[in-house]
Amino acid sequence: MRKKLPEKIQSLLYLNTIVQITDKDEVLIENCKRLAEYNDIFLKIITNNMTVQIWGSGLKINNYGTSSIIVKGVIDSVEILKSKNR
């Protein structure tokens, strides 16, 4: 029961990570903590509860807001990895 409480609080406060993929050329990630690695073929983004890795070509960060990021380019794959602390 105690473990579910933080998940419910995150949901109520809109702190959950949202990953939206549009076709093969855009990925939107909301509620990011930090950008860990970035070049034109690979991005690694850390969120509250996961790590998102994006592979492709010509990758560019189109918008890096307060807690969201839009990645554009030719997207080959998106990997979602569970955080080690959960």
Phi and psi restraints in degrees (range 20) as a CNS / XPLOR table:
assign (resid 1 and name C) (resid 2 and name N)
       (resid 2 and name CA) (resid 2 and name C) 1.0 -65.1 20.0 2
assign (resid 2 and name N) (resid 2 and name CA)
       (resid 2 and name C) (resid 3 and name N) 1.0 -33.6 20.0 2
assign (resid 2 and name C) (resid 3 and name N)
       (resid 3 and name CA) (resid 3 and name C) 1.0 -67.8 20.0 2
assign (resid 3 and name N) (resid 3 and name CA)
       (resid 3 and name C) (resid 4 and name N) 1.0 -30.9 20.0 2
assign (resid 3 and name C) (resid 4 and name N)
       (resid 4 and name CA) (resid 4 and name C) 1.0 -76.4 20.0 2
assign (resid 4 and name N) (resid 4 and name CA)
       (resid 4 and name C) (resid 5 and name N) 1.0 -22.9 20.0 2
assign (resid 4 and name C) (resid 5 and name N)
       (resid 5 and name CA) (resid 5 and name C) 1.0 -58.9 20.0 2
assign (resid 5 and name N) (resid 5 and name CA)
       (resid 5 and name C) (resid 6 and name N) 1.0 -48.9 20.0 2
assign (resid 5 and name C) (resid 6 and name N)
       (resid 6 and name CA) (resid 6 and name C) 1.0 -60.6 20.0 2
assign (resid 6 and name N) (resid 6 and name CA)
       (resid 6 and name C) (resid 7 and name N) 1.0 -36.4 20.0 2
assign (resid 6 and name C) (resid 7 and name N)
       (resid 7 and name CA) (resid 7 and name C) 1.0 -63.9 20.0 2
assign (resid 7 and name N) (resid 7 and name CA)
       (resid 7 and name C) (resid 8 and name N) 1.0 -40.9 20.0 2
assign (resid 7 and name C) (resid 8 and name N)
       (resid 8 and name CA) (resid 8 and name C) 1.0 -66.4 20.0 2
assign (resid 8 and name N) (resid 8 and name CA)
       (resid 8 and name C) (resid 9 and name N) 1.0 -40.5 20.0 2
assign (resid 8 and name C) (resid 9 and name N)
       (resid 9 and name CA) (resid 9 and name C) 1.0 -64.6 20.0 2
assign (resid 9 and name N) (resid 9 and name CA)
       (resid 9 and name C) (resid 10 and name N) 1.0 -44.1 20.0 2
assign (resid 9 and name C) (resid 10 and name N)
       (resid 10 and name CA) (resid 10 and name C) 1.0 -59.3 20.0 2
assign (resid 10 and name N) (resid 10 and name CA)
       (resid 10 and name C) (resid 11 and name N) 1.0 -42.2 20.0 2
assign (resid 10 and name C) (resid 11 and name N)
       (resid 11 and name CA) (resid 11 and name C) 1.0 -64.3 20.0 2
assign (resid 11 and name N) (resid 11 and name CA)
       (resid 11 and name C) (resid 12 and name N) 1.0 -43.4 20.0 2
assign (resid 11 and name C) (resid 12 and name N)
       (resid 12 and name CA) (resid 12 and name C) 1.0 -66.8 20.0 2
assign (resid 12 and name N) (resid 12 and name CA)
       (resid 12 and name C) (resid 13 and name N) 1.0 -34.2 20.0 2
assign (resid 12 and name C) (resid 13 and name N)
       (resid 13 and name CA) (resid 13 and name C) 1.0 -91.7 20.0 2
assign (resid 13 and name N) (resid 13 and name CA)
       (resid 13 and name C) (resid 14 and name N) 1.0 6.6 20.0 2
assign (resid 13 and name C) (resid 14 and name N)
       (resid 14 and name CA) (resid 14 and name C) 1.0 56.8 20.0 2
assign (resid 14 and name N) (resid 14 and name CA)
       (resid 14 and name C) (resid 15 and name N) 1.0 44.2 20.0 2
assign (resid 14 and name C) (resid 15 and name N)
       (resid 15 and name CA) (resid 15 and name C) 1.0 -101.4 20.0 2
assign (resid 15 and name N) (resid 15 and name CA)
       (resid 15 and name C) (resid 16 and name N) 1.0 -0.8 20.0 2
assign (resid 15 and name C) (resid 16 and name N)
       (resid 16 and name CA) (resid 16 and name C) 1.0 -68.5 20.0 2
assign (resid 16 and name N) (resid 16 and name CA)
       (resid 16 and name C) (resid 17 and name N) 1.0 151.5 20.0 2
assign (resid 16 and name C) (resid 17 and name N)
       (resid 17 and name CA) (resid 17 and name C) 1.0 -78.4 20.0 2
assign (resid 17 and name N) (resid 17 and name CA)
       (resid 17 and name C) (resid 18 and name N) 1.0 135.4 20.0 2
assign (resid 17 and name C) (resid 18 and name N)
       (resid 18 and name CA) (resid 18 and name C) 1.0 -120.1 20.0 2
assign (resid 18 and name N) (resid 18 and name CA)
       (resid 18 and name C) (resid 19 and name N) 1.0 125.9 20.0 2
assign (resid 18 and name C) (resid 19 and name N)
       (resid 19 and name CA) (resid 19 and name C) 1.0 -119.2 20.0 2
assign (resid 19 and name N) (resid 19 and name CA)
       (resid 19 and name C) (resid 20 and name N) 1.0 120.6 20.0 2
assign (resid 19 and name C) (resid 20 and name N)
       (resid 20 and name CA) (resid 20 and name C) 1.0 -122.5 20.0 2
assign (resid 20 and name N) (resid 20 and name CA)
       (resid 20 and name C) (resid 21 and name N) 1.0 123.7 20.0 2
assign (resid 20 and name C) (resid 21 and name N)
       (resid 21 and name CA) (resid 21 and name C) 1.0 -109.2 20.0 2
assign (resid 21 and name N) (resid 21 and name CA)
       (resid 21 and name C) (resid 22 and name N) 1.0 126.0 20.0 2
assign (resid 21 and name C) (resid 22 and name N)
       (resid 22 and name CA) (resid 22 and name C) 1.0 -113.5 20.0 2
assign (resid 22 and name N) (resid 22 and name CA)
       (resid 22 and name C) (resid 23 and name N) 1.0 113.7 20.0 2
assign (resid 22 and name C) (resid 23 and name N)
       (resid 23 and name CA) (resid 23 and name C) 1.0 49.9 20.0 2
assign (resid 23 and name N) (resid 23 and name CA)
       (resid 23 and name C) (resid 24 and name N) 1.0 -139.2 20.0 2
assign (resid 23 and name C) (resid 24 and name N)
       (resid 24 and name CA) (resid 24 and name C) 1.0 -112.8 20.0 2
assign (resid 24 and name N) (resid 24 and name CA)
       (resid 24 and name C) (resid 25 and name N) 1.0 19.6 20.0 2
assign (resid 24 and name C) (resid 25 and name N)
       (resid 25 and name CA) (resid 25 and name C) 1.0 -130.9 20.0 2
assign (resid 25 and name N) (resid 25 and name CA)
       (resid 25 and name C) (resid 26 and name N) 1.0 4.4 20.0 2
assign (resid 25 and name C) (resid 26 and name N)
       (resid 26 and name CA) (resid 26 and name C) 1.0 -154.0 20.0 2
assign (resid 26 and name N) (resid 26 and name CA)
       (resid 26 and name C) (resid 27 and name N) 1.0 138.1 20.0 2
assign (resid 26 and name C) (resid 27 and name N)
       (resid 27 and name CA) (resid 27 and name C) 1.0 -132.8 20.0 2
assign (resid 27 and name N) (resid 27 and name CA)
       (resid 27 and name C) (resid 28 and name N) 1.0 128.8 20.0 2
assign (resid 27 and name C) (resid 28 and name N)
       (resid 28 and name CA) (resid 28 and name C) 1.0 -110.6 20.0 2
assign (resid 28 and name N) (resid 28 and name CA)
       (resid 28 and name C) (resid 29 and name N) 1.0 129.3 20.0 2
assign (resid 28 and name C) (resid 29 and name N)
       (resid 29 and name CA) (resid 29 and name C) 1.0 -125.6 20.0 2
assign (resid 29 and name N) (resid 29 and name CA)
       (resid 29 and name C) (resid 30 and name N) 1.0 121.5 20.0 2
assign (resid 29 and name C) (resid 30 and name N)
       (resid 30 and name CA) (resid 30 and name C) 1.0 -106.3 20.0 2
assign (resid 30 and name N) (resid 30 and name CA)
       (resid 30 and name C) (resid 31 and name N) 1.0 151.3 20.0 2
assign (resid 30 and name C) (resid 31 and name N)
       (resid 31 and name CA) (resid 31 and name C) 1.0 67.3 20.0 2
assign (resid 31 and name N) (resid 31 and name CA)
       (resid 31 and name C) (resid 32 and name N) 1.0 50.8 20.0 2
assign (resid 31 and name C) (resid 32 and name N)
       (resid 32 and name CA) (resid 32 and name C) 1.0 -83.5 20.0 2
assign (resid 32 and name N) (resid 32 and name CA)
       (resid 32 and name C) (resid 33 and name N) 1.0 148.2 20.0 2
assign (resid 32 and name C) (resid 33 and name N)
       (resid 33 and name CA) (resid 33 and name C) 1.0 -92.8 20.0 2
assign (resid 33 and name N) (resid 33 and name CA)
       (resid 33 and name C) (resid 34 and name N) 1.0 -50.0 20.0 2
assign (resid 33 and name C) (resid 34 and name N)
       (resid 34 and name CA) (resid 34 and name C) 1.0 -161.7 20.0 2
assign (resid 34 and name N) (resid 34 and name CA)
       (resid 34 and name C) (resid 35 and name N) 1.0 160.2 20.0 2
assign (resid 34 and name C) (resid 35 and name N)
       (resid 35 and name CA) (resid 35 and name C) 1.0 -96.1 20.0 2
assign (resid 35 and name N) (resid 35 and name CA)
       (resid 35 and name C) (resid 36 and name N) 1.0 110.9 20.0 2
assign (resid 35 and name C) (resid 36 and name N)
       (resid 36 and name CA) (resid 36 and name C) 1.0 -85.0 20.0 2
assign (resid 36 and name N) (resid 36 and name CA)
       (resid 36 and name C) (resid 37 and name N) 1.0 -35.4 20.0 2
assign (resid 36 and name C) (resid 37 and name N)
       (resid 37 and name CA) (resid 37 and name C) 1.0 -151.6 20.0 2
assign (resid 37 and name N) (resid 37 and name CA)
       (resid 37 and name C) (resid 38 and name N) 1.0 142.6 20.0 2
assign (resid 37 and name C) (resid 38 and name N)
       (resid 38 and name CA) (resid 38 and name C) 1.0 -154.8 20.0 2
assign (resid 38 and name N) (resid 38 and name CA)
       (resid 38 and name C) (resid 39 and name N) 1.0 125.9 20.0 2
assign (resid 38 and name C) (resid 39 and name N)
       (resid 39 and name CA) (resid 39 and name C) 1.0 -151.3 20.0 2
assign (resid 39 and name N) (resid 39 and name CA)
       (resid 39 and name C) (resid 40 and name N) 1.0 -171.4 20.0 2
assign (resid 39 and name C) (resid 40 and name N)
       (resid 40 and name CA) (resid 40 and name C) 1.0 -77.9 20.0 2
assign (resid 40 and name N) (resid 40 and name CA)
       (resid 40 and name C) (resid 41 and name N) 1.0 -5.4 20.0 2
assign (resid 40 and name C) (resid 41 and name N)
       (resid 41 and name CA) (resid 41 and name C) 1.0 -120.5 20.0 2
assign (resid 41 and name N) (resid 41 and name CA)
       (resid 41 and name C) (resid 42 and name N) 1.0 -10.9 20.0 2
assign (resid 41 and name C) (resid 42 and name N)
       (resid 42 and name CA) (resid 42 and name C) 1.0 -149.5 20.0 2
assign (resid 42 and name N) (resid 42 and name CA)
       (resid 42 and name C) (resid 43 and name N) 1.0 136.6 20.0 2
assign (resid 42 and name C) (resid 43 and name N)
       (resid 43 and name CA) (resid 43 and name C) 1.0 -131.3 20.0 2
assign (resid 43 and name N) (resid 43 and name CA)
       (resid 43 and name C) (resid 44 and name N) 1.0 141.4 20.0 2
assign (resid 43 and name C) (resid 44 and name N)
       (resid 44 and name CA) (resid 44 and name C) 1.0 -127.5 20.0 2
assign (resid 44 and name N) (resid 44 and name CA)
       (resid 44 and name C) (resid 45 and name N) 1.0 118.2 20.0 2
assign (resid 44 and name C) (resid 45 and name N)
       (resid 45 and name CA) (resid 45 and name C) 1.0 -120.1 20.0 2
assign (resid 45 and name N) (resid 45 and name CA)
       (resid 45 and name C) (resid 46 and name N) 1.0 129.0 20.0 2
assign (resid 45 and name C) (resid 46 and name N)
       (resid 46 and name CA) (resid 46 and name C) 1.0 -98.3 20.0 2
assign (resid 46 and name N) (resid 46 and name CA)
       (resid 46 and name C) (resid 47 and name N) 1.0 131.8 20.0 2
assign (resid 46 and name C) (resid 47 and name N)
       (resid 47 and name CA) (resid 47 and name C) 1.0 -120.1 20.0 2
assign (resid 47 and name N) (resid 47 and name CA)
       (resid 47 and name C) (resid 48 and name N) 1.0 -173.9 20.0 2
assign (resid 47 and name C) (resid 48 and name N)
       (resid 48 and name CA) (resid 48 and name C) 1.0 -61.9 20.0 2
assign (resid 48 and name N) (resid 48 and name CA)
       (resid 48 and name C) (resid 49 and name N) 1.0 -37.7 20.0 2
assign (resid 48 and name C) (resid 49 and name N)
       (resid 49 and name CA) (resid 49 and name C) 1.0 -128.7 20.0 2
assign (resid 49 and name N) (resid 49 and name CA)
       (resid 49 and name C) (resid 50 and name N) 1.0 7.1 20.0 2
assign (resid 49 and name C) (resid 50 and name N)
       (resid 50 and name CA) (resid 50 and name C) 1.0 -159.9 20.0 2
assign (resid 50 and name N) (resid 50 and name CA)
       (resid 50 and name C) (resid 51 and name N) 1.0 169.9 20.0 2
assign (resid 50 and name C) (resid 51 and name N)
       (resid 51 and name CA) (resid 51 and name C) 1.0 -117.7 20.0 2
assign (resid 51 and name N) (resid 51 and name CA)
       (resid 51 and name C) (resid 52 and name N) 1.0 131.8 20.0 2
assign (resid 51 and name C) (resid 52 and name N)
       (resid 52 and name CA) (resid 52 and name C) 1.0 -111.6 20.0 2
assign (resid 52 and name N) (resid 52 and name CA)
       (resid 52 and name C) (resid 53 and name N) 1.0 124.4 20.0 2
assign (resid 52 and name C) (resid 53 and name N)
       (resid 53 and name CA) (resid 53 and name C) 1.0 -114.1 20.0 2
assign (resid 53 and name N) (resid 53 and name CA)
       (resid 53 and name C) (resid 54 and name N) 1.0 130.5 20.0 2
assign (resid 53 and name C) (resid 54 and name N)
       (resid 54 and name CA) (resid 54 and name C) 1.0 -119.9 20.0 2
assign (resid 54 and name N) (resid 54 and name CA)
       (resid 54 and name C) (resid 55 and name N) 1.0 127.0 20.0 2
assign (resid 54 and name C) (resid 55 and name N)
       (resid 55 and name CA) (resid 55 and name C) 1.0 -113.9 20.0 2
assign (resid 55 and name N) (resid 55 and name CA)
       (resid 55 and name C) (resid 56 and name N) 1.0 142.4 20.0 2
assign (resid 55 and name C) (resid 56 and name N)
       (resid 56 and name CA) (resid 56 and name C) 1.0 176.8 20.0 2
assign (resid 56 and name N) (resid 56 and name CA)
       (resid 56 and name C) (resid 57 and name N) 1.0 -152.3 20.0 2
assign (resid 56 and name C) (resid 57 and name N)
       (resid 57 and name CA) (resid 57 and name C) 1.0 -141.0 20.0 2
assign (resid 57 and name N) (resid 57 and name CA)
       (resid 57 and name C) (resid 58 and name N) 1.0 147.2 20.0 2
assign (resid 57 and name C) (resid 58 and name N)
       (resid 58 and name CA) (resid 58 and name C) 1.0 62.6 20.0 2
assign (resid 58 and name N) (resid 58 and name CA)
       (resid 58 and name C) (resid 59 and name N) 1.0 31.8 20.0 2
assign (resid 58 and name C) (resid 59 and name N)
       (resid 59 and name CA) (resid 59 and name C) 1.0 -71.5 20.0 2
assign (resid 59 and name N) (resid 59 and name CA)
       (resid 59 and name C) (resid 60 and name N) 1.0 132.9 20.0 2
assign (resid 59 and name C) (resid 60 and name N)
       (resid 60 and name CA) (resid 60 and name C) 1.0 -137.9 20.0 2
assign (resid 60 and name N) (resid 60 and name CA)
       (resid 60 and name C) (resid 61 and name N) 1.0 143.9 20.0 2
assign (resid 60 and name C) (resid 61 and name N)
       (resid 61 and name CA) (resid 61 and name C) 1.0 -86.2 20.0 2
assign (resid 61 and name N) (resid 61 and name CA)
       (resid 61 and name C) (resid 62 and name N) 1.0 114.9 20.0 2
assign (resid 61 and name C) (resid 62 and name N)
       (resid 62 and name CA) (resid 62 and name C) 1.0 -87.5 20.0 2
assign (resid 62 and name N) (resid 62 and name CA)
       (resid 62 and name C) (resid 63 and name N) 1.0 -32.3 20.0 2
assign (resid 62 and name C) (resid 63 and name N)
       (resid 63 and name CA) (resid 63 and name C) 1.0 -150.4 20.0 2
assign (resid 63 and name N) (resid 63 and name CA)
       (resid 63 and name C) (resid 64 and name N) 1.0 124.1 20.0 2
assign (resid 63 and name C) (resid 64 and name N)
       (resid 64 and name CA) (resid 64 and name C) 1.0 -123.7 20.0 2
assign (resid 64 and name N) (resid 64 and name CA)
       (resid 64 and name C) (resid 65 and name N) 1.0 89.7 20.0 2
assign (resid 64 and name C) (resid 65 and name N)
       (resid 65 and name CA) (resid 65 and name C) 1.0 -83.6 20.0 2
assign (resid 65 and name N) (resid 65 and name CA)
       (resid 65 and name C) (resid 66 and name N) 1.0 -162.1 20.0 2
assign (resid 65 and name C) (resid 66 and name N)
       (resid 66 and name CA) (resid 66 and name C) 1.0 -58.7 20.0 2
assign (resid 66 and name N) (resid 66 and name CA)
       (resid 66 and name C) (resid 67 and name N) 1.0 -46.5 20.0 2
assign (resid 66 and name C) (resid 67 and name N)
       (resid 67 and name CA) (resid 67 and name C) 1.0 -141.0 20.0 2
assign (resid 67 and name N) (resid 67 and name CA)
       (resid 67 and name C) (resid 68 and name N) 1.0 19.6 20.0 2
assign (resid 67 and name C) (resid 68 and name N)
       (resid 68 and name CA) (resid 68 and name C) 1.0 -135.3 20.0 2
assign (resid 68 and name N) (resid 68 and name CA)
       (resid 68 and name C) (resid 69 and name N) 1.0 160.5 20.0 2
assign (resid 68 and name C) (resid 69 and name N)
       (resid 69 and name CA) (resid 69 and name C) 1.0 -144.2 20.0 2
assign (resid 69 and name N) (resid 69 and name CA)
       (resid 69 and name C) (resid 70 and name N) 1.0 139.6 20.0 2
assign (resid 69 and name C) (resid 70 and name N)
       (resid 70 and name CA) (resid 70 and name C) 1.0 -115.9 20.0 2
assign (resid 70 and name N) (resid 70 and name CA)
       (resid 70 and name C) (resid 71 and name N) 1.0 124.5 20.0 2
assign (resid 70 and name C) (resid 71 and name N)
       (resid 71 and name CA) (resid 71 and name C) 1.0 -110.7 20.0 2
assign (resid 71 and name N) (resid 71 and name CA)
       (resid 71 and name C) (resid 72 and name N) 1.0 128.7 20.0 2
assign (resid 71 and name C) (resid 72 and name N)
       (resid 72 and name CA) (resid 72 and name C) 1.0 -122.1 20.0 2
assign (resid 72 and name N) (resid 72 and name CA)
       (resid 72 and name C) (resid 73 and name N) 1.0 152.0 20.0 2
assign (resid 72 and name C) (resid 73 and name N)
       (resid 73 and name CA) (resid 73 and name C) 1.0 144.9 20.0 2
assign (resid 73 and name N) (resid 73 and name CA)
       (resid 73 and name C) (resid 74 and name N) 1.0 -166.9 20.0 2
assign (resid 73 and name C) (resid 74 and name N)
       (resid 74 and name CA) (resid 74 and name C) 1.0 -89.0 20.0 2
assign (resid 74 and name N) (resid 74 and name CA)
       (resid 74 and name C) (resid 75 and name N) 1.0 109.1 20.0 2
assign (resid 74 and name C) (resid 75 and name N)
       (resid 75 and name CA) (resid 75 and name C) 1.0 -88.4 20.0 2
assign (resid 75 and name N) (resid 75 and name CA)
       (resid 75 and name C) (resid 76 and name N) 1.0 119.9 20.0 2
assign (resid 75 and name C) (resid 76 and name N)
       (resid 76 and name CA) (resid 76 and name C) 1.0 -93.2 20.0 2
assign (resid 76 and name N) (resid 76 and name CA)
       (resid 76 and name C) (resid 77 and name N) 1.0 -41.8 20.0 2
assign (resid 76 and name C) (resid 77 and name N)
       (resid 77 and name CA) (resid 77 and name C) 1.0 -156.2 20.0 2
assign (resid 77 and name N) (resid 77 and name CA)
       (resid 77 and name C) (resid 78 and name N) 1.0 152.7 20.0 2
assign (resid 77 and name C) (resid 78 and name N)
       (resid 78 and name CA) (resid 78 and name C) 1.0 -127.4 20.0 2
assign (resid 78 and name N) (resid 78 and name CA)
       (resid 78 and name C) (resid 79 and name N) 1.0 121.0 20.0 2
assign (resid 78 and name C) (resid 79 and name N)
       (resid 79 and name CA) (resid 79 and name C) 1.0 -110.4 20.0 2
assign (resid 79 and name N) (resid 79 and name CA)
       (resid 79 and name C) (resid 80 and name N) 1.0 134.6 20.0 2
assign (resid 79 and name C) (resid 80 and name N)
       (resid 80 and name CA) (resid 80 and name C) 1.0 -115.4 20.0 2
assign (resid 80 and name N) (resid 80 and name CA)
       (resid 80 and name C) (resid 81 and name N) 1.0 117.6 20.0 2
assign (resid 80 and name C) (resid 81 and name N)
       (resid 81 and name CA) (resid 81 and name C) 1.0 -113.3 20.0 2
assign (resid 81 and name N) (resid 81 and name CA)
       (resid 81 and name C) (resid 82 and name N) 1.0 134.0 20.0 2
assign (resid 81 and name C) (resid 82 and name N)
       (resid 82 and name CA) (resid 82 and name C) 1.0 -67.8 20.0 2
assign (resid 82 and name N) (resid 82 and name CA)
       (resid 82 and name C) (resid 83 and name N) 1.0 140.9 20.0 2
assign (resid 82 and name C) (resid 83 and name N)
       (resid 83 and name CA) (resid 83 and name C) 1.0 -64.4 20.0 2
assign (resid 83 and name N) (resid 83 and name CA)
       (resid 83 and name C) (resid 84 and name N) 1.0 147.9 20.0 2
assign (resid 83 and name C) (resid 84 and name N)
       (resid 84 and name CA) (resid 84 and name C) 1.0 -72.3 20.0 2
assign (resid 84 and name N) (resid 84 and name CA)
       (resid 84 and name C) (resid 85 and name N) 1.0 -24.2 20.0 2
assign (resid 84 and name C) (resid 85 and name N)
       (resid 85 and name CA) (resid 85 and name C) 1.0 -85.7 20.0 2
assign (resid 85 and name N) (resid 85 and name CA)
       (resid 85 and name C) (resid 86 and name N) 1.0 2.5 20.0 2
